[in-house]
Amino acid sequence: MTVLRHFKPAILPLAALLAAITIAGCSMGGMAGGGASSATALSQGLSARMDQPGATLNRAEAIGLINAYRATTGQPALISDAALDGTAQALANQYAQTGTPPQSPQSLTMKLSAGYATFGETFSGWRNSAADAAGLRSNATKAGVAVAFNGSSSYGVHWVLVLGN
């Protein structure tokens, strides 16, 4: 019993860490080809650094991670939408060039982030913000996600997620 008393304060942070790892691991379940992955690390598509010219976002894995989170909250999966990807990319490019957060397009939910090098970091920031997490759980059916890099901006990397129906 004495041993348990010493470890009890560490149980909650450990449980939170294991939950985060589980969510990250769940995102790999829907990949085509059933690619093997480790539940202890994010996939290359989610951990790839976007803070360099020519970096390419794996949109399918990004939406997959959001869908894994939505599943833990009882929300249906989002469908990746090419038109919304285009909207998100235009907004991300604008954000990266001006440094000013763009206005949310009418009838869409938009999540912004800047400064995070990977989608995994960006998602973690959204998930850990009450307002952003509520947006991730919005009553949407489709999603588009994009990133833009501008090495001369103060944040470098600019992320946009748009959700709609």
Rosetta constraint file for C-alpha pairs under 8 A:
AtomPair CA 1 CA 5 HARMONIC 6.45 0.50
AtomPair CA 2 CA 6 HARMONIC 6.64 0.50
AtomPair CA 3 CA 7 HARMONIC 6.55 0.50
AtomPair CA 4 CA 8 HARMONIC 5.78 0.50
AtomPair CA 5 CA 9 HARMONIC 7.87 0.50
AtomPair CA 7 CA 11 HARMONIC 6.73 0.50
AtomPair CA 8 CA 12 HARMONIC 7.97 0.50
AtomPair CA 10 CA 14 HARMONIC 6.19 0.50
AtomPair CA 11 CA 15 HARMONIC 6.02 0.50
AtomPair CA 12 CA 16 HARMONIC 6.24 0.50
AtomPair CA 13 CA 17 HARMONIC 6.21 0.50
AtomPair CA 14 CA 18 HARMONIC 6.20 0.50
AtomPair CA 15 CA 19 HARMONIC 6.17 0.50
AtomPair CA 16 CA 20 HARMONIC 6.29 0.50
AtomPair CA 17 CA 21 HARMONIC 6.28 0.50
AtomPair CA 18 CA 22 HARMONIC 6.09 0.50
AtomPair CA 19 CA 23 HARMONIC 6.25 0.50
AtomPair CA 20 CA 24 HARMONIC 6.28 0.50
AtomPair CA 21 CA 25 HARMONIC 6.10 0.50
AtomPair CA 21 CA 39 HARMONIC 6.29 0.50
AtomPair CA 21 CA 40 HARMONIC 5.69 0.50
AtomPair CA 21 CA 41 HARMONIC 7.13 0.50
AtomPair CA 22 CA 26 HARMONIC 6.05 0.50
AtomPair CA 22 CA 39 HARMONIC 6.38 0.50
AtomPair CA 22 CA 40 HARMONIC 7.78 0.50
AtomPair CA 23 CA 27 HARMONIC 6.62 0.50
AtomPair CA 23 CA 65 HARMONIC 7.37 0.50
AtomPair CA 23 CA 68 HARMONIC 6.08 0.50
AtomPair CA 23 CA 69 HARMONIC 6.37 0.50
AtomPair CA 24 CA 28 HARMONIC 7.58 0.50
AtomPair CA 24 CA 39 HARMONIC 6.99 0.50
AtomPair CA 24 CA 40 HARMONIC 7.98 0.50
AtomPair CA 24 CA 41 HARMONIC 7.35 0.50
AtomPair CA 24 CA 42 HARMONIC 5.93 0.50
AtomPair CA 24 CA 65 HARMONIC 6.51 0.50
AtomPair CA 24 CA 68 HARMONIC 7.75 0.50
AtomPair CA 25 CA 29 HARMONIC 7.58 0.50
AtomPair CA 25 CA 37 HARMONIC 7.58 0.50
AtomPair CA 25 CA 38 HARMONIC 6.93 0.50
AtomPair CA 25 CA 39 HARMONIC 4.34 0.50
AtomPair CA 25 CA 40 HARMONIC 7.02 0.50
AtomPair CA 25 CA 41 HARMONIC 7.35 0.50
AtomPair CA 25 CA 42 HARMONIC 6.98 0.50
AtomPair CA 26 CA 39 HARMONIC 7.77 0.50
AtomPair CA 26 CA 65 HARMONIC 7.49 0.50
AtomPair CA 26 CA 68 HARMONIC 5.87 0.50
AtomPair CA 27 CA 31 HARMONIC 8.00 0.50
AtomPair CA 27 CA 61 HARMONIC 6.97 0.50
AtomPair CA 27 CA 64 HARMONIC 5.08 0.50
AtomPair CA 27 CA 65 HARMONIC 4.63 0.50
AtomPair CA 27 CA 66 HARMONIC 7.93 0.50
AtomPair CA 27 CA 67 HARMONIC 7.42 0.50
AtomPair CA 27 CA 68 HARMONIC 5.45 0.50
AtomPair CA 28 CA 34 HARMONIC 7.94 0.50
AtomPair CA 28 CA 35 HARMONIC 7.55 0.50
AtomPair CA 28 CA 37 HARMONIC 7.08 0.50
AtomPair CA 28 CA 43 HARMONIC 7.64 0.50
AtomPair CA 28 CA 61 HARMONIC 7.51 0.50
AtomPair CA 28 CA 64 HARMONIC 7.34 0.50
AtomPair CA 28 CA 65 HARMONIC 7.95 0.50
AtomPair CA 29 CA 34 HARMONIC 6.94 0.50
AtomPair CA 30 CA 34 HARMONIC 7.33 0.50
AtomPair CA 30 CA 64 HARMONIC 7.12 0.50
AtomPair CA 31 CA 35 HARMONIC 6.63 0.50
AtomPair CA 31 CA 61 HARMONIC 7.74 0.50
AtomPair CA 37 CA 43 HARMONIC 7.14 0.50
AtomPair CA 38 CA 42 HARMONIC 7.77 0.50
AtomPair CA 42 CA 46 HARMONIC 5.99 0.50
AtomPair CA 42 CA 47 HARMONIC 6.03 0.50
AtomPair CA 42 CA 120 HARMONIC 7.33 0.50
AtomPair CA 43 CA 47 HARMONIC 6.19 0.50
AtomPair CA 44 CA 48 HARMONIC 5.50 0.50
AtomPair CA 45 CA 57 HARMONIC 6.94 0.50
AtomPair CA 45 CA 58 HARMONIC 5.18 0.50
AtomPair CA 45 CA 61 HARMONIC 6.30 0.50
AtomPair CA 45 CA 62 HARMONIC 7.74 0.50
AtomPair CA 46 CA 58 HARMONIC 7.15 0.50
AtomPair CA 46 CA 61 HARMONIC 6.58 0.50
AtomPair CA 46 CA 62 HARMONIC 6.46 0.50
AtomPair CA 46 CA 118 HARMONIC 6.49 0.50
AtomPair CA 46 CA 119 HARMONIC 5.29 0.50
AtomPair CA 46 CA 120 HARMONIC 5.18 0.50
AtomPair CA 47 CA 118 HARMONIC 5.33 0.50
AtomPair CA 47 CA 119 HARMONIC 6.48 0.50
AtomPair CA 47 CA 120 HARMONIC 5.82 0.50
AtomPair CA 48 CA 57 HARMONIC 7.78 0.50
AtomPair CA 48 CA 117 HARMONIC 7.98 0.50
AtomPair CA 48 CA 118 HARMONIC 5.77 0.50
AtomPair CA 48 CA 119 HARMONIC 7.64 0.50
AtomPair CA 49 CA 55 HARMONIC 7.24 0.50
AtomPair CA 49 CA 117 HARMONIC 5.15 0.50
AtomPair CA 49 CA 118 HARMONIC 4.95 0.50
AtomPair CA 50 CA 55 HARMONIC 5.22 0.50
AtomPair CA 50 CA 56 HARMONIC 7.06 0.50
AtomPair CA 50 CA 57 HARMONIC 7.31 0.50
AtomPair CA 50 CA 117 HARMONIC 5.35 0.50
AtomPair CA 50 CA 118 HARMONIC 5.94 0.50
AtomPair CA 50 CA 147 HARMONIC 7.58 0.50
AtomPair CA 50 CA 148 HARMONIC 7.98 0.50
AtomPair CA 50 CA 149 HARMONIC 6.93 0.50
AtomPair CA 50 CA 157 HARMONIC 6.75 0.50
AtomPair CA 51 CA 55 HARMONIC 7.40 0.50
AtomPair CA 51 CA 117 HARMONIC 5.46 0.50
AtomPair CA 51 CA 149 HARMONIC 6.03 0.50
AtomPair CA 51 CA 151 HARMONIC 7.64 0.50
AtomPair CA 51 CA 156 HARMONIC 6.41 0.50
AtomPair CA 51 CA 157 HARMONIC 5.76 0.50
AtomPair CA 52 CA 149 HARMONIC 6.71 0.50
AtomPair CA 52 CA 151 HARMONIC 7.60 0.50
AtomPair CA 53 CA 149 HARMONIC 6.72 0.50
AtomPair CA 57 CA 119 HARMONIC 8.00 0.50
AtomPair CA 57 CA 146 HARMONIC 7.22 0.50
AtomPair CA 57 CA 147 HARMONIC 7.02 0.50
AtomPair CA 58 CA 62 HARMONIC 6.35 0.50
AtomPair CA 59 CA 63 HARMONIC 6.15 0.50
AtomPair CA 59 CA 145 HARMONIC 6.47 0.50
AtomPair CA 59 CA 146 HARMONIC 7.50 0.50
AtomPair CA 60 CA 64 HARMONIC 5.99 0.50
AtomPair CA 60 CA 80 HARMONIC 7.18 0.50
AtomPair CA 61 CA 65 HARMONIC 6.17 0.50
AtomPair CA 62 CA 66 HARMONIC 6.49 0.50
AtomPair CA 62 CA 119 HARMONIC 6.77 0.50
AtomPair CA 62 CA 145 HARMONIC 7.66 0.50
AtomPair CA 63 CA 67 HARMONIC 6.05 0.50
AtomPair CA 63 CA 78 HARMONIC 7.29 0.50
AtomPair CA 63 CA 79 HARMONIC 7.96 0.50
AtomPair CA 63 CA 80 HARMONIC 6.78 0.50
AtomPair CA 63 CA 143 HARMONIC 7.39 0.50
AtomPair CA 63 CA 145 HARMONIC 7.64 0.50
AtomPair CA 64 CA 68 HARMONIC 6.15 0.50
AtomPair CA 65 CA 69 HARMONIC 6.39 0.50
AtomPair CA 66 CA 70 HARMONIC 6.16 0.50
AtomPair CA 66 CA 123 HARMONIC 7.62 0.50
AtomPair CA 66 CA 136 HARMONIC 7.20 0.50
AtomPair CA 67 CA 71 HARMONIC 6.03 0.50
AtomPair CA 67 CA 76 HARMONIC 7.60 0.50
AtomPair CA 67 CA 77 HARMONIC 5.05 0.50
AtomPair CA 67 CA 78 HARMONIC 6.29 0.50
AtomPair CA 68 CA 72 HARMONIC 6.63 0.50
AtomPair CA 68 CA 77 HARMONIC 7.96 0.50
AtomPair CA 69 CA 73 HARMONIC 6.81 0.50
AtomPair CA 70 CA 74 HARMONIC 6.29 0.50
AtomPair CA 70 CA 75 HARMONIC 4.90 0.50
AtomPair CA 70 CA 76 HARMONIC 6.67 0.50
AtomPair CA 70 CA 77 HARMONIC 6.74 0.50
AtomPair CA 70 CA 136 HARMONIC 7.22 0.50
AtomPair CA 70 CA 137 HARMONIC 6.00 0.50
AtomPair CA 71 CA 75 HARMONIC 5.43 0.50
AtomPair CA 71 CA 76 HARMONIC 6.50 0.50
AtomPair CA 71 CA 77 HARMONIC 7.01 0.50
AtomPair CA 73 CA 137 HARMONIC 7.54 0.50
AtomPair CA 75 CA 137 HARMONIC 6.51 0.50
AtomPair CA 75 CA 139 HARMONIC 8.00 0.50
AtomPair CA 76 CA 141 HARMONIC 7.69 0.50
AtomPair CA 77 CA 141 HARMONIC 7.18 0.50
AtomPair CA 78 CA 140 HARMONIC 7.04 0.50
AtomPair CA 78 CA 141 HARMONIC 4.92 0.50
AtomPair CA 78 CA 142 HARMONIC 4.94 0.50
AtomPair CA 78 CA 143 HARMONIC 6.09 0.50
AtomPair CA 79 CA 141 HARMONIC 6.17 0.50
AtomPair CA 79 CA 142 HARMONIC 4.58 0.50
AtomPair CA 79 CA 143 HARMONIC 6.09 0.50
AtomPair CA 80 CA 84 HARMONIC 7.96 0.50
AtomPair CA 80 CA 85 HARMONIC 7.83 0.50
AtomPair CA 80 CA 142 HARMONIC 5.77 0.50
AtomPair CA 80 CA 143 HARMONIC 5.11 0.50
AtomPair CA 80 CA 144 HARMONIC 6.03 0.50
AtomPair CA 81 CA 85 HARMONIC 6.15 0.50
AtomPair CA 81 CA 142 HARMONIC 5.91 0.50
AtomPair CA 81 CA 143 HARMONIC 5.70 0.50
AtomPair CA 81 CA 144 HARMONIC 5.72 0.50
AtomPair CA 82 CA 86 HARMONIC 6.26 0.50
AtomPair CA 82 CA 144 HARMONIC 6.91 0.50
AtomPair CA 83 CA 87 HARMONIC 6.34 0.50
AtomPair CA 83 CA 144 HARMONIC 7.49 0.50
AtomPair CA 84 CA 88 HARMONIC 5.98 0.50
AtomPair CA 84 CA 142 HARMONIC 7.82 0.50
AtomPair CA 84 CA 143 HARMONIC 6.15 0.50
AtomPair CA 84 CA 144 HARMONIC 4.34 0.50
AtomPair CA 84 CA 145 HARMONIC 7.43 0.50
AtomPair CA 84 CA 162 HARMONIC 6.58 0.50
AtomPair CA 84 CA 163 HARMONIC 7.70 0.50
AtomPair CA 85 CA 89 HARMONIC 6.03 0.50
AtomPair CA 85 CA 143 HARMONIC 7.34 0.50
AtomPair CA 85 CA 144 HARMONIC 3.93 0.50
AtomPair CA 85 CA 145 HARMONIC 5.35 0.50
AtomPair CA 85 CA 146 HARMONIC 6.39 0.50
AtomPair CA 85 CA 162 HARMONIC 7.91 0.50
AtomPair CA 86 CA 90 HARMONIC 6.20 0.50
AtomPair CA 86 CA 144 HARMONIC 7.43 0.50
AtomPair CA 87 CA 91 HARMONIC 6.25 0.50
AtomPair CA 87 CA 144 HARMONIC 7.42 0.50
AtomPair CA 87 CA 162 HARMONIC 7.78 0.50
AtomPair CA 88 CA 92 HARMONIC 6.00 0.50
AtomPair CA 88 CA 144 HARMONIC 5.92 0.50
AtomPair CA 88 CA 145 HARMONIC 5.52 0.50
AtomPair CA 88 CA 146 HARMONIC 5.30 0.50
AtomPair CA 88 CA 160 HARMONIC 5.52 0.50
AtomPair CA 88 CA 161 HARMONIC 6.14 0.50
AtomPair CA 88 CA 162 HARMONIC 6.09 0.50
AtomPair CA 89 CA 93 HARMONIC 6.04 0.50
AtomPair CA 89 CA 145 HARMONIC 7.19 0.50
AtomPair CA 89 CA 146 HARMONIC 4.88 0.50
AtomPair CA 89 CA 147 HARMONIC 6.59 0.50
AtomPair CA 89 CA 148 HARMONIC 7.34 0.50
AtomPair CA 89 CA 160 HARMONIC 7.37 0.50
AtomPair CA 90 CA 94 HARMONIC 6.21 0.50
AtomPair CA 91 CA 95 HARMONIC 6.03 0.50
AtomPair CA 91 CA 102 HARMONIC 6.39 0.50
AtomPair CA 91 CA 160 HARMONIC 6.87 0.50
AtomPair CA 92 CA 96 HARMONIC 6.06 0.50
AtomPair CA 92 CA 146 HARMONIC 6.34 0.50
AtomPair CA 92 CA 147 HARMONIC 5.72 0.50
AtomPair CA 92 CA 148 HARMONIC 5.38 0.50
AtomPair CA 92 CA 158 HARMONIC 5.92 0.50
AtomPair CA 92 CA 159 HARMONIC 5.91 0.50
AtomPair CA 92 CA 160 HARMONIC 5.57 0.50
AtomPair CA 93 CA 97 HARMONIC 6.16 0.50
AtomPair CA 93 CA 147 HARMONIC 7.66 0.50
AtomPair CA 93 CA 148 HARMONIC 5.39 0.50
AtomPair CA 93 CA 149 HARMONIC 7.92 0.50
AtomPair CA 93 CA 158 HARMONIC 7.92 0.50
AtomPair CA 94 CA 98 HARMONIC 6.01 0.50
AtomPair CA 94 CA 99 HARMONIC 7.86 0.50
AtomPair CA 94 CA 102 HARMONIC 7.17 0.50
AtomPair CA 95 CA 99 HARMONIC 5.19 0.50
AtomPair CA 95 CA 100 HARMONIC 5.58 0.50
AtomPair CA 95 CA 101 HARMONIC 5.57 0.50
AtomPair CA 95 CA 102 HARMONIC 6.11 0.50
AtomPair CA 95 CA 158 HARMONIC 6.57 0.50
AtomPair CA 96 CA 100 HARMONIC 7.95 0.50
AtomPair CA 96 CA 148 HARMONIC 6.02 0.50
AtomPair CA 96 CA 149 HARMONIC 6.37 0.50
AtomPair CA 96 CA 150 HARMONIC 5.68 0.50
AtomPair CA 96 CA 153 HARMONIC 6.91 0.50
AtomPair CA 96 CA 156 HARMONIC 7.30 0.50
AtomPair CA 96 CA 157 HARMONIC 7.07 0.50
AtomPair CA 96 CA 158 HARMONIC 5.67 0.50
AtomPair CA 97 CA 150 HARMONIC 6.84 0.50
AtomPair CA 97 CA 153 HARMONIC 7.47 0.50
AtomPair CA 99 CA 153 HARMONIC 6.82 0.50
AtomPair CA 99 CA 154 HARMONIC 7.83 0.50
AtomPair CA 101 CA 112 HARMONIC 7.52 0.50
AtomPair CA 104 CA 108 HARMONIC 6.69 0.50
AtomPair CA 104 CA 109 HARMONIC 6.85 0.50
AtomPair CA 104 CA 110 HARMONIC 5.71 0.50
AtomPair CA 105 CA 109 HARMONIC 7.82 0.50
AtomPair CA 105 CA 110 HARMONIC 7.80 0.50
AtomPair CA 107 CA 164 HARMONIC 6.92 0.50
AtomPair CA 108 CA 162 HARMONIC 6.29 0.50
AtomPair CA 108 CA 163 HARMONIC 5.59 0.50
AtomPair CA 108 CA 164 HARMONIC 4.94 0.50
AtomPair CA 109 CA 135 HARMONIC 6.80 0.50
AtomPair CA 109 CA 138 HARMONIC 7.72 0.50
AtomPair CA 109 CA 162 HARMONIC 5.59 0.50
AtomPair CA 109 CA 163 HARMONIC 4.99 0.50
AtomPair CA 109 CA 164 HARMONIC 6.44 0.50
AtomPair CA 110 CA 135 HARMONIC 7.67 0.50
AtomPair CA 110 CA 160 HARMONIC 6.95 0.50
AtomPair CA 110 CA 161 HARMONIC 5.57 0.50
AtomPair CA 110 CA 162 HARMONIC 4.48 0.50
AtomPair CA 110 CA 163 HARMONIC 6.35 0.50
AtomPair CA 111 CA 126 HARMONIC 7.86 0.50
AtomPair CA 111 CA 132 HARMONIC 6.66 0.50
AtomPair CA 111 CA 135 HARMONIC 7.19 0.50
AtomPair CA 111 CA 160 HARMONIC 5.80 0.50
AtomPair CA 111 CA 161 HARMONIC 5.03 0.50
AtomPair CA 111 CA 162 HARMONIC 6.50 0.50
AtomPair CA 112 CA 158 HARMONIC 7.56 0.50
AtomPair CA 112 CA 159 HARMONIC 5.60 0.50
AtomPair CA 112 CA 160 HARMONIC 4.78 0.50
AtomPair CA 112 CA 161 HARMONIC 6.53 0.50
AtomPair CA 113 CA 122 HARMONIC 6.60 0.50
AtomPair CA 113 CA 158 HARMONIC 5.94 0.50
AtomPair CA 113 CA 159 HARMONIC 4.97 0.50
AtomPair CA 113 CA 160 HARMONIC 6.67 0.50
AtomPair CA 114 CA 155 HARMONIC 5.74 0.50
AtomPair CA 114 CA 156 HARMONIC 7.36 0.50
AtomPair CA 114 CA 157 HARMONIC 5.55 0.50
AtomPair CA 114 CA 158 HARMONIC 4.34 0.50
AtomPair CA 114 CA 159 HARMONIC 5.93 0.50
AtomPair CA 115 CA 155 HARMONIC 4.41 0.50
AtomPair CA 115 CA 156 HARMONIC 5.93 0.50
AtomPair CA 115 CA 157 HARMONIC 5.15 0.50
AtomPair CA 115 CA 158 HARMONIC 6.53 0.50
AtomPair CA 116 CA 121 HARMONIC 5.92 0.50
AtomPair CA 116 CA 122 HARMONIC 5.67 0.50
AtomPair CA 116 CA 157 HARMONIC 6.39 0.50
AtomPair CA 116 CA 158 HARMONIC 7.80 0.50
AtomPair CA 117 CA 121 HARMONIC 7.07 0.50
AtomPair CA 117 CA 122 HARMONIC 7.78 0.50
AtomPair CA 117 CA 157 HARMONIC 6.33 0.50
AtomPair CA 118 CA 122 HARMONIC 6.39 0.50
AtomPair CA 119 CA 123 HARMONIC 5.94 0.50
AtomPair CA 120 CA 124 HARMONIC 6.16 0.50
AtomPair CA 121 CA 125 HARMONIC 6.30 0.50
AtomPair CA 122 CA 126 HARMONIC 6.37 0.50
AtomPair CA 122 CA 159 HARMONIC 7.68 0.50
AtomPair CA 123 CA 127 HARMONIC 5.99 0.50
AtomPair CA 124 CA 128 HARMONIC 6.03 0.50
AtomPair CA 125 CA 129 HARMONIC 6.32 0.50
AtomPair CA 126 CA 130 HARMONIC 8.00 0.50
AtomPair CA 126 CA 132 HARMONIC 4.92 0.50
AtomPair CA 126 CA 133 HARMONIC 5.68 0.50
AtomPair CA 126 CA 136 HARMONIC 7.80 0.50
AtomPair CA 127 CA 132 HARMONIC 6.47 0.50
AtomPair CA 127 CA 133 HARMONIC 4.68 0.50
AtomPair CA 127 CA 136 HARMONIC 7.67 0.50
AtomPair CA 128 CA 132 HARMONIC 7.73 0.50
AtomPair CA 128 CA 133 HARMONIC 6.73 0.50
AtomPair CA 129 CA 133 HARMONIC 5.82 0.50
AtomPair CA 130 CA 134 HARMONIC 6.18 0.50
AtomPair CA 131 CA 135 HARMONIC 6.48 0.50
AtomPair CA 132 CA 136 HARMONIC 6.32 0.50
AtomPair CA 133 CA 137 HARMONIC 6.42 0.50
AtomPair CA 134 CA 138 HARMONIC 6.29 0.50
AtomPair CA 138 CA 163 HARMONIC 7.89 0.50
AtomPair CA 140 CA 163 HARMONIC 5.87 0.50
AtomPair CA 140 CA 164 HARMONIC 4.98 0.50
AtomPair CA 140 CA 165 HARMONIC 5.38 0.50
AtomPair CA 141 CA 163 HARMONIC 7.39 0.50
AtomPair CA 141 CA 164 HARMONIC 6.17 0.50
AtomPair CA 141 CA 165 HARMONIC 5.08 0.50
AtomPair CA 142 CA 163 HARMONIC 5.78 0.50
AtomPair CA 142 CA 164 HARMONIC 5.35 0.50
AtomPair CA 142 CA 165 HARMONIC 5.66 0.50
AtomPair CA 143 CA 161 HARMONIC 7.13 0.50
AtomPair CA 143 CA 162 HARMONIC 5.65 0.50
AtomPair CA 143 CA 163 HARMONIC 4.50 0.50
AtomPair CA 143 CA 164 HARMONIC 6.38 0.50
AtomPair CA 144 CA 161 HARMONIC 5.80 0.50
AtomPair CA 144 CA 162 HARMONIC 5.25 0.50
AtomPair CA 144 CA 163 HARMONIC 6.58 0.50
AtomPair CA 145 CA 159 HARMONIC 7.60 0.50
AtomPair CA 145 CA 160 HARMONIC 5.74 0.50
AtomPair CA 145 CA 161 HARMONIC 4.41 0.50
AtomPair CA 145 CA 162 HARMONIC 6.36 0.50
AtomPair CA 146 CA 159 HARMONIC 5.90 0.50
AtomPair CA 146 CA 160 HARMONIC 5.41 0.50
AtomPair CA 146 CA 161 HARMONIC 6.59 0.50
AtomPair CA 147 CA 157 HARMONIC 6.89 0.50
AtomPair CA 147 CA 158 HARMONIC 5.56 0.50
AtomPair CA 147 CA 159 HARMONIC 4.53 0.50
AtomPair CA 147 CA 160 HARMONIC 6.40 0.50
AtomPair CA 148 CA 157 HARMONIC 5.85 0.50
AtomPair CA 148 CA 158 HARMONIC 5.27 0.50
AtomPair CA 148 CA 159 HARMONIC 6.67 0.50
AtomPair CA 149 CA 156 HARMONIC 5.49 0.50
AtomPair CA 149 CA 157 HARMONIC 4.57 0.50
AtomPair CA 149 CA 158 HARMONIC 6.34 0.50
AtomPair CA 150 CA 156 HARMONIC 4.95 0.50
AtomPair CA 150 CA 157 HARMONIC 6.46 0.50
AtomPair CA 151 CA 156 HARMONIC 5.03 0.50
AtomPair CA 151 CA 157 HARMONIC 7.93 0.50
AtomPair CA 152 CA 156 HARMONIC 6.80 0.50
